[in-house]
Structure formats: C-alpha cells, structure tokens
Amino acid sequence: MSRNNTFDSEQLTDAAYYILLSLLVPRHGYGIMSYIEKLTEGEVVIGPATAYTLIKKLQDNQYIVLADKEDNDRRKTYSITAIGKRIVDKEMERRRTMADHGHQALQSAKEEGYHG
C-alpha cells in the first residue's frame, strides 16, 4: 500500500498512530514528540519534520484539530477529534489482530515441527 493512500484506507503508519495516541491529551508539537519517546522508552523517536508533516495530514483528515495557540508563545496545541479517536481505536484493534495472527503462525510452525 502506498504511503499516499494510507489515510484513505484509515490505516495508520506507526508514526501517525503514535501521534494520535499522544493526542488523547492535548499537546503541542514538542510535547507530542517527547511523549512518544517517553511512552516507548526511546524505542520510537519522531523528529520535527515527520511530526509536523503528519500533524498537517492528520488535521487535513480531521483526525486532530488545533486546540489552542498560546498568546505569548509560538506553540500550537493540538487535540484528537471524535473521528481521530474512532480511527485510533480501530487501529489498536487492527494491530491486536495482527499480533494474534503472528502468535497463531508461530504456534502452527511449532506444531508442524519447524524450529527455525
């Protein structure tokens, strides 16, 4: 599947998934990146270029909105919309199902005697 139609199919890239998770609580751009790194214990690090490109795409698809802009600061605060929440719930279920398939495939391989 091409990256361009990821949002059309409502399947998220890992980075978009983590951004939506981070926005279950309103956050600004740096807060989003920091939260993701903390949540994943440094396993996932999203840089500014990726973050702000995806924030724009998520806004365009109405998954998130600009919630607030602090007057004395350049920081913009974003929050997830009802649509975004539905998408992240759907994505969590999709990823759970994929993990279940992986476990089933491993079990099947063991039952068939493959130990590779």
Backbone as a chain_set.jsonl record, in Angstrom:
{"seq": "MSRNNTFDSEQLTDAAYYILLSLLVPRHGYGIMSYIEKLTEGEVVIGPATAYTLIKKLQDNQYIVLADKEDNDRRKTYSITAIGKRIVDKEMERRRTMADHGHQALQSAKEEGYHG", "coords": {"N": [[0.839, -1.175, 0.0], [0.556, 2.182, -0.849], [2.136, 5.06, 0.599], [0.74, 7.375, 0.216], [-2.0, 6.831, 0.15], [-2.624, 5.938, 2.648], [-4.161, 7.202, 4.679], [-6.589, 7.274, 3.373], [-7.44, 4.631, 3.469], [-7.79, 4.393, 6.096], [-5.852, 3.203, 7.632], [-3.073, 3.47, 9.712], [0.255, 4.787, 9.656], [3.083, 3.832, 11.664], [4.159, 6.12, 12.914], [2.06, 8.037, 12.648], [0.101, 6.743, 14.127], [1.244, 6.771, 16.722], [1.328, 9.523, 17.13], [-1.418, 10.154, 17.211], [-2.096, 8.661, 19.497], [-0.646, 10.116, 21.389], [-2.085, 12.426, 21.428], [-4.381, 11.965, 22.826], [-4.508, 13.394, 25.014], [-4.467, 16.877, 24.995], [-1.701, 18.406, 23.338], [1.307, 20.215, 22.509], [3.528, 20.516, 19.65], [6.297, 19.822, 20.354], [5.755, 18.591, 22.763], [4.285, 16.39, 21.898], [6.239, 14.883, 20.522], [8.032, 14.397, 22.629], [6.403, 12.973, 24.426], [5.862, 10.612, 22.984], [8.418, 9.492, 22.759], [8.943, 9.051, 25.459], [6.778, 7.34, 26.176], [7.381, 5.074, 24.645], [9.748, 4.349, 25.681], [12.05, 5.327, 24.418], [12.202, 3.791, 22.153], [10.767, 4.562, 19.924], [11.301, 7.375, 18.109], [10.323, 10.409, 16.983], [11.045, 12.81, 14.705], [11.079, 16.436, 14.196], [10.438, 17.148, 11.466], [9.017, 14.921, 10.451], [6.992, 14.785, 12.393], [5.602, 17.304, 12.137], [4.8, 17.229, 9.468], [3.066, 15.028, 9.506], [1.228, 15.928, 11.42], [-0.02, 17.981, 10.007], [-1.224, 16.439, 7.933], [-2.908, 14.826, 9.477], [-4.586, 16.784, 10.51], [-5.736, 17.692, 8.107], [-7.259, 15.488, 7.497], [-9.101, 15.559, 9.449], [-8.63, 14.267, 11.857], [-7.335, 15.341, 13.953], [-7.332, 18.519, 15.677], [-6.414, 21.982, 15.779], [-6.133, 23.092, 18.89], [-5.504, 25.191, 20.575], [-3.654, 28.206, 20.721], [-0.999, 29.448, 22.335], [-0.829, 32.698, 23.573], [1.532, 34.152, 24.273], [3.476, 32.672, 23.145], [4.913, 30.613, 20.574], [3.975, 28.122, 20.355], [1.653, 25.682, 19.281], [-1.26, 24.045, 20.288], [-2.562, 20.835, 19.962], [-5.374, 18.611, 19.559], [-7.082, 15.449, 19.696], [-9.794, 14.481, 17.585], [-13.254, 13.36, 17.56], [-13.469, 11.695, 15.357], [-10.769, 11.042, 14.967], [-10.307, 9.66, 17.351], [-11.959, 7.443, 16.952], [-10.619, 6.313, 14.79], [-8.095, 5.697, 15.936], [-8.887, 3.836, 17.851], [-9.848, 1.82, 16.16], [-7.479, 1.228, 14.845], [-5.897, 0.228, 16.933], [-7.242, -2.156, 17.423], [-6.869, -3.429, 14.94], [-4.088, -3.767, 14.964], [-3.838, -5.413, 17.202], [-5.112, -7.708, 16.245], [-3.348, -8.355, 14.174], [-1.075, -9.018, 15.705], [-2.109, -11.242, 17.043], [-2.422, -12.964, 14.845], [0.261, -13.36, 14.24], [1.112, -14.776, 16.524], [-0.457, -17.073, 16.207], [0.602, -18.07, 13.809], [3.233, -18.659, 14.607], [2.703, -20.657, 16.517], [1.514, -22.583, 14.87], [3.69, -23.189, 13.214], [5.383, -24.392, 15.084], [3.843, -26.635, 15.728], [3.934, -27.956, 13.344], [6.445, -28.819, 13.399], [8.585, -27.199, 12.761], [11.466, -25.545, 13.68], [12.995, -23.345, 13.163]], "CA": [[0.0, 0.0, 0.0], [1.388, 3.373, -0.931], [2.014, 5.975, 1.736], [-0.186, 8.45, -0.099], [-3.39, 6.496, 0.41], [-2.739, 5.355, 3.987], [-5.289, 7.79, 5.381], [-7.808, 6.899, 2.669], [-7.854, 3.305, 3.93], [-7.905, 4.537, 7.54], [-4.763, 2.51, 8.314], [-2.084, 4.467, 10.089], [1.665, 4.448, 9.806], [3.449, 3.8, 13.083], [4.323, 7.491, 13.408], [0.731, 8.651, 12.772], [-0.534, 6.043, 15.245], [1.789, 7.298, 17.972], [0.901, 10.921, 17.28], [-2.799, 10.135, 17.691], [-2.079, 8.221, 20.897], [-0.142, 11.212, 22.218], [-3.074, 13.498, 21.469], [-5.526, 11.651, 23.677], [-4.429, 14.567, 25.885], [-3.945, 17.958, 24.141], [-0.259, 18.668, 23.458], [1.948, 20.978, 21.427], [4.422, 19.685, 18.834], [7.411, 19.254, 21.115], [5.148, 17.699, 23.748], [3.928, 15.163, 21.184], [7.471, 14.124, 20.283], [8.557, 13.973, 23.93], [5.519, 11.951, 24.98], [6.064, 9.368, 22.233], [9.714, 8.937, 23.163], [8.789, 8.562, 26.841], [5.848, 6.203, 26.143], [8.028, 3.905, 24.029], [11.055, 4.208, 26.327], [13.084, 5.644, 23.447], [12.163, 2.89, 21.002], [10.243, 5.337, 18.8], [11.652, 8.789, 18.161], [9.782, 11.095, 15.807], [11.666, 14.125, 14.567], [10.185, 17.543, 13.863], [9.945, 17.123, 10.08], [7.984, 13.886, 10.376], [5.878, 15.164, 13.267], [4.788, 18.397, 11.612], [4.178, 16.762, 8.224], [1.921, 14.187, 9.871], [0.226, 16.767, 12.086], [-0.769, 18.639, 8.925], [-2.069, 15.425, 7.284], [-3.949, 14.434, 10.433], [-5.54, 17.898, 10.519], [-6.452, 17.677, 6.829], [-8.212, 14.368, 7.537], [-9.974, 15.85, 10.588], [-8.34, 13.367, 12.969], [-6.918, 16.225, 15.034], [-7.595, 19.94, 15.44], [-5.637, 22.957, 16.528], [-6.977, 23.369, 20.052], [-5.187, 26.452, 21.228], [-2.337, 28.782, 20.464], [-0.667, 30.275, 23.482], [-0.598, 34.073, 23.126], [2.901, 34.602, 24.461], [4.347, 31.593, 22.705], [4.634, 30.168, 19.209], [3.491, 26.745, 20.396], [0.263, 25.384, 18.972], [-1.701, 22.849, 20.978], [-3.448, 20.016, 19.142], [-6.112, 17.571, 20.267], [-7.723, 14.452, 18.847], [-11.228, 14.664, 17.371], [-14.032, 12.121, 17.688], [-13.063, 10.867, 14.212], [-9.433, 10.544, 15.29], [-10.442, 8.656, 18.42], [-12.507, 6.244, 16.313], [-9.548, 5.75, 13.963], [-7.07, 5.108, 16.793], [-9.489, 2.615, 18.413], [-9.86, 0.842, 15.066], [-6.084, 0.866, 14.588], [-5.452, -0.642, 18.03], [-7.839, -3.479, 17.185], [-6.19, -3.994, 13.775], [-2.75, -4.188, 15.385], [-4.037, -6.566, 18.086], [-5.412, -8.831, 15.359], [-2.095, -8.718, 13.506], [-0.241, -9.716, 16.695], [-2.729, -12.566, 17.224], [-2.051, -13.765, 13.67], [1.662, -13.732, 14.418], [1.166, -15.846, 17.528], [-1.037, -18.273, 15.587], [1.56, -18.581, 12.825], [4.33, -19.278, 15.361], [2.188, -21.898, 17.092], [1.337, -23.504, 13.749], [5.03, -23.627, 12.791], [5.86, -25.34, 16.097], [3.057, -27.866, 15.593], [4.383, -28.619, 12.125], [7.79, -29.3, 13.652], [9.621, -26.275, 12.305], [12.091, -24.89, 14.832], [13.941, -22.37, 12.63]], "C": [[0.887, 1.242, 0.0], [1.143, 4.278, 0.272], [0.953, 7.032, 1.486], [-1.628, 8.109, 0.238], [-3.597, 5.844, 1.769], [-3.956, 5.908, 4.711], [-6.61, 7.452, 4.7], [-8.33, 5.549, 3.155], [-8.048, 3.271, 5.44], [-6.921, 3.649, 8.297], [-3.659, 3.529, 8.531], [-0.668, 3.922, 10.02], [1.958, 4.42, 11.296], [3.54, 5.214, 13.658], [2.969, 8.174, 13.601], [-0.033, 8.037, 13.946], [-0.053, 6.614, 16.575], [1.41, 8.759, 18.193], [-0.538, 10.974, 17.786], [-2.869, 9.679, 19.148], [-1.65, 9.363, 21.812], [-1.191, 12.301, 22.393], [-4.377, 13.098, 22.147], [-5.624, 12.692, 24.792], [-3.866, 15.693, 25.017], [-2.464, 18.24, 24.425], [0.192, 19.556, 22.296], [2.965, 20.065, 20.749], [5.556, 19.031, 19.59], [6.896, 18.272, 22.162], [4.75, 16.363, 23.141], [5.168, 14.285, 21.028], [8.039, 13.58, 21.593], [7.725, 12.849, 24.529], [5.747, 10.6, 24.301], [7.373, 8.707, 22.65], [9.635, 8.352, 24.579], [7.906, 7.311, 26.876], [6.542, 4.932, 25.672], [9.409, 3.636, 24.605], [12.198, 4.353, 25.328], [13.101, 4.758, 22.215], [11.662, 3.604, 19.748], [10.582, 6.796, 19.046], [11.17, 9.422, 16.854], [10.369, 12.5, 15.783], [10.669, 15.176, 14.129], [9.628, 17.487, 12.439], [8.82, 16.109, 9.924], [6.763, 14.298, 11.178], [5.0, 16.22, 12.616], [4.16, 18.071, 10.262], [2.937, 15.937, 8.54], [0.837, 14.976, 10.597], [-0.64, 17.458, 11.039], [-1.711, 17.646, 8.249], [-3.208, 14.989, 8.202], [-5.005, 15.523, 10.571], [-6.39, 17.879, 9.248], [-7.516, 16.583, 6.788], [-9.169, 14.462, 8.726], [-9.822, 14.849, 11.737], [-7.895, 14.16, 14.2], [-7.291, 17.662, 14.661], [-6.602, 20.77, 16.244], [-6.529, 23.411, 17.673], [-6.747, 24.762, 20.607], [-3.823, 26.924, 20.758], [-2.059, 29.74, 21.598], [-0.235, 31.656, 23.001], [0.864, 34.495, 23.192], [3.923, 33.606, 23.927], [3.985, 31.229, 21.261], [4.025, 28.774, 19.196], [1.999, 26.664, 20.106], [-0.079, 24.078, 19.677], [-2.739, 22.139, 20.117], [-4.197, 19.035, 20.023], [-6.801, 16.659, 19.262], [-9.209, 14.771, 18.727], [-11.939, 13.333, 17.608], [-13.673, 11.162, 16.547], [-11.698, 10.243, 14.49], [-9.471, 9.469, 16.348], [-10.984, 7.349, 17.852], [-11.422, 5.542, 15.5], [-8.493, 5.076, 14.84], [-7.616, 3.838, 17.462], [-9.475, 1.484, 17.385], [-8.441, 0.326, 14.79], [-5.536, -0.038, 15.692], [-5.999, -2.053, 17.833], [-7.152, -4.175, 16.003], [-4.821, -4.534, 14.167], [-2.815, -5.372, 16.347], [-4.276, -7.828, 17.258], [-4.154, -9.297, 14.638], [-1.168, -9.475, 14.454], [-0.789, -11.115, 16.95], [-2.379, -13.485, 16.056], [-0.605, -14.234, 13.769], [1.82, -14.861, 15.414], [0.622, -17.164, 16.963], [-0.067, -18.899, 14.594], [2.741, -19.249, 13.521], [3.907, -20.615, 15.955], [2.03, -22.963, 16.007], [2.689, -24.062, 13.292], [5.596, -24.637, 13.783], [5.139, -26.671, 15.95], [3.473, -28.658, 14.36], [5.84, -29.069, 12.236], [8.903, -28.409, 13.162], [10.175, -25.522, 13.496], [13.075, -23.794, 14.416], [13.881, -21.092, 13.261]], "O": [[1.85, 1.331, 0.762], [0.071, 4.254, 0.878], [0.334, 7.532, 2.426], [-2.406, 9.0, 0.578], [-4.649, 5.252, 2.013], [-4.713, 5.14, 5.305], [-7.641, 7.353, 5.365], [-9.542, 5.351, 3.242], [-8.427, 2.242, 5.998], [-7.127, 3.368, 9.478], [-3.351, 4.339, 7.656], [-0.426, 2.746, 10.291], [1.173, 4.925, 12.099], [3.054, 5.472, 14.759], [2.754, 8.828, 14.622], [-0.733, 8.743, 14.671], [-0.863, 6.907, 17.454], [1.196, 9.179, 19.33], [-0.848, 11.751, 18.689], [-3.618, 10.248, 19.942], [-2.223, 9.554, 22.884], [-1.186, 13.017, 23.395], [-5.371, 13.818, 22.051], [-6.667, 12.854, 25.425], [-2.855, 15.477, 24.349], [-2.033, 18.305, 25.576], [-0.458, 19.629, 21.254], [3.228, 18.962, 21.228], [5.761, 17.822, 19.484], [7.523, 17.244, 22.419], [4.864, 15.323, 23.789], [5.149, 13.099, 21.358], [8.476, 12.431, 21.653], [8.268, 11.887, 25.073], [5.817, 9.568, 24.969], [7.422, 7.496, 22.867], [10.194, 7.29, 24.854], [8.251, 6.33, 27.535], [6.325, 3.852, 26.222], [10.155, 2.802, 24.09], [13.181, 3.613, 25.375], [13.929, 4.952, 21.324], [12.087, 3.285, 18.637], [10.198, 7.376, 20.061], [11.569, 9.01, 15.764], [10.205, 13.273, 16.727], [9.547, 14.854, 13.737], [8.445, 17.757, 12.238], [7.786, 16.411, 9.33], [5.632, 14.178, 10.706], [3.782, 16.055, 12.547], [3.09, 18.588, 9.944], [1.887, 16.119, 7.925], [-0.35, 14.715, 10.405], [-1.862, 17.51, 11.177], [-2.875, 17.967, 8.013], [-4.339, 14.806, 7.752], [-6.189, 15.224, 10.731], [-7.61, 18.031, 9.305], [-8.545, 16.73, 6.129], [-9.953, 13.546, 8.973], [-10.764, 14.611, 12.492], [-8.055, 13.712, 15.335], [-7.532, 17.977, 13.495], [-6.039, 20.32, 17.241], [-7.561, 24.043, 17.45], [-7.681, 25.429, 21.052], [-2.949, 26.119, 20.439], [-2.781, 30.716, 21.802], [0.623, 31.773, 22.126], [1.373, 35.125, 22.265], [5.11, 33.704, 24.237], [2.88, 31.511, 20.798], [3.602, 28.293, 18.145], [1.199, 27.454, 20.607], [0.703, 23.128, 19.666], [-3.674, 22.759, 19.61], [-3.726, 18.667, 21.099], [-7.066, 17.051, 18.126], [-9.813, 15.277, 19.673], [-11.296, 12.307, 17.829], [-13.585, 9.953, 16.757], [-11.502, 9.048, 14.269], [-8.749, 8.476, 16.258], [-10.524, 6.27, 18.224], [-11.321, 4.315, 15.523], [-8.041, 3.979, 14.512], [-6.878, 2.865, 17.623], [-9.137, 0.343, 17.701], [-8.238, -0.862, 14.536], [-4.789, -0.973, 15.407], [-5.287, -3.033, 18.055], [-6.885, -5.375, 16.06], [-4.437, -5.628, 13.753], [-1.945, -6.241, 16.316], [-3.709, -8.883, 17.54], [-3.92, -10.499, 14.505], [-0.546, -10.461, 14.059], [-0.021, -12.07, 17.063], [-2.074, -14.659, 16.263], [-0.288, -15.371, 13.421], [2.579, -15.801, 15.177], [1.178, -18.233, 17.213], [0.07, -20.121, 14.543], [3.204, -20.298, 13.074], [4.657, -21.589, 15.905], [2.383, -24.123, 16.221], [2.816, -25.255, 13.018], [6.216, -25.623, 13.383], [5.766, -27.727, 16.04], [3.374, -29.885, 14.338], [6.4, -29.627, 11.292], [10.061, -28.825, 13.147], [9.413, -24.916, 14.249], [13.897, -23.361, 15.224], [14.631, -20.187, 12.896]]}, "num_chains": 1, "name": "protein.A"}
